[in-house]
């Protein structure tokens, strides 16, 4: 993995790394990572300490060379941090039935939104909606929402979240 990270970055590819399942990464490779998306337990492993404050943990990762960090915090949303931004994207309130694919859906939707040119914070909002939809369904692949479902949830009720997806 570390060779792929370095090679991609050296070829000008923006490396997005979701460090799941939690594993140690040689710190010298973090400088090649454009965006790191750990959950809280993965963040603790990467920083070497419990995550008591997502902002401090994200700052630690930025100081190790990562350019952007999004710490996913489940039902509490996601913390987006880089040199210019520190913001919490609130979670969408849903009746969760299965969280199996939430992280994968978040990362997939985030990557799509960034590839389409959305700014990081807007991409994180899009990904949060996609992940929220996924936890309302059973299974992994079967829980992945379509693009239309995500867009409908985001833009229902004049821009407010759909009735089952009220923003906290």
C-alpha positions in Angstrom: 0.0 0.0 0.0 2.7 2.5 0.9 4.5 2.0 -2.4 1.2 2.7 -4.2 0.6 5.8 -2.2 4.0 7.2 -3.0 4.0 6.2 -6.6 0.5 7.7 -7.2 1.4 11.0 -5.5 4.6 11.2 -7.5 2.6 10.8 -10.7 0.4 13.7 -9.7 -2.6 11.6 -8.5 -4.5 12.9 -5.5 -4.3 10.1 -3.0 -7.4 9.5 -0.9 -6.7 7.0 1.9 -9.4 5.3 4.0 -7.2 3.5 6.6 -9.8 0.7 7.1 -9.4 -1.8 8.6 -7.3 0.0 11.1 -3.6 -0.5 10.4 -0.4 1.3 11.1 1.0 3.3 8.2 4.7 4.3 8.1 4.5 8.1 8.8 6.9 9.0 6.1 4.1 8.1 3.5 1.5 10.4 5.0 3.1 13.4 3.2 1.8 11.8 0.0 -1.8 11.6 1.1 -4.1 14.3 -0.2 -7.1 13.2 2.0 -7.2 10.8 4.9 -10.6 9.6 6.1 -10.2 7.6 9.3 -13.0 6.9 11.8 -12.2 7.6 15.4 -10.6 4.2 16.2 -8.5 4.4 13.1 -7.5 8.0 14.0 -6.5 6.8 17.4 -4.2 4.2 15.9 -2.6 6.7 13.5 -2.1 9.4 16.1 -1.0 7.0 18.9 -3.6 8.3 21.4 -7.3 8.1 22.1 -9.4 10.6 20.2 -10.8 12.9 22.8 -11.0 15.8 20.5 -11.3 15.3 16.7 -9.8 18.7 16.0 -6.6 17.9 17.9 -6.4 14.4 16.3 -6.9 15.9 12.8 -4.3 18.5 13.5 -1.8 15.8 14.6 -2.3 14.1 11.2 -2.0 17.4 9.3 1.3 18.0 11.2 2.5 14.5 9.9 2.0 15.8 6.3 -1.5 14.8 5.3 -3.1 17.7 3.4 -6.7 17.1 4.3 -8.4 15.0 7.1 -12.0 14.0 7.5 -12.6 12.1 10.8 -15.8 10.2 10.5 -17.7 10.1 13.8 -20.8 8.0 12.9 -24.0 9.5 14.2 -22.1 12.6 15.3 -21.1 13.5 11.7 -17.7 14.2 10.3 -14.9 16.6 11.1 -13.3 18.2 8.0 -9.9 19.8 8.6 -7.1 21.3 6.6 -4.9 24.4 6.7 -7.9 26.6 5.9 -10.9 24.8 7.2 -12.1 23.2 10.4 -15.8 22.3 10.3 -18.2 19.7 11.4 -20.6 18.2 8.9 -23.5 17.1 11.0 -24.9 13.6 10.6 -28.3 13.1 9.2 -30.8 11.7 11.7 -32.0 8.3 10.4 -33.3 5.1 11.8 -30.2 3.0 11.3 -30.7 -0.8 10.8 -27.2 -1.8 9.5 -24.0 0.2 9.4 -21.9 -2.4 7.6 -21.3 -0.3 4.5 -21.5 3.2 5.9 -17.7 3.9 5.7 -17.3 2.5 2.2 -20.4 4.4 1.0 -19.1 7.6 2.6 -15.7 7.2 0.9 -17.1 6.3 -2.4 -19.5 9.2 -2.5 -16.8 11.6 -1.2 -14.5 10.5 -4.1 -17.3 10.9 -6.7 -18.1 14.4 -5.4 -14.4 15.5 -5.4 -13.9 14.1 -8.9 -16.9 16.2 -10.0 -15.2 19.3 -8.7 -17.0 19.9 -5.5 -15.1 21.6 -2.7 -14.0 19.4 0.1 -16.7 20.6 2.6 -19.5 20.2 0.0 -18.1 16.7 -0.9 -18.2 15.7 2.7 -21.9 16.9 3.0 -22.8 14.8 -0.1 -21.0 11.8 1.4 -22.7 12.2 4.7 -26.1 12.0 3.0 -25.1 8.9 1.0 -23.8 7.1 4.1 -27.0 8.1 6.0 -29.1 6.5 3.3 -27.0 3.3 3.4 -27.5 2.7 7.1 -31.3 2.6 6.6 -30.9 -0.7 4.6 -29.8 -4.2 5.4 -26.6 -5.5 3.8 -23.5 -4.0 2.2 -23.9 -3.8 -1.6 -27.7 -3.7 -1.3 -27.5 -0.7 1.0 -25.6 1.5 -1.5 -27.9 4.3 -2.6 -28.1 5.5 -6.2 -27.0 9.0 -7.2 -30.6 10.0 -7.7 -31.5 8.8 -4.2 -28.7 10.8 -2.7 -29.6 13.9 -4.7 -33.3 13.6 -3.8 -32.4 13.3 -0.1 -30.2 16.4 -0.3 -32.6 18.6 -2.1 -36.0 17.5 -0.7 -38.1 20.2 0.9 -36.4 23.2 -0.6 -32.8 22.2 0.2 -33.6 20.7 3.6 -33.0 17.1 4.3 -35.7 14.6 3.5 -38.2 13.9 6.4 -36.3 10.7 7.5 -33.0 12.5 7.1 -33.2 15.6 9.3 -29.9 17.2 10.0 -28.9 17.2 13.6 
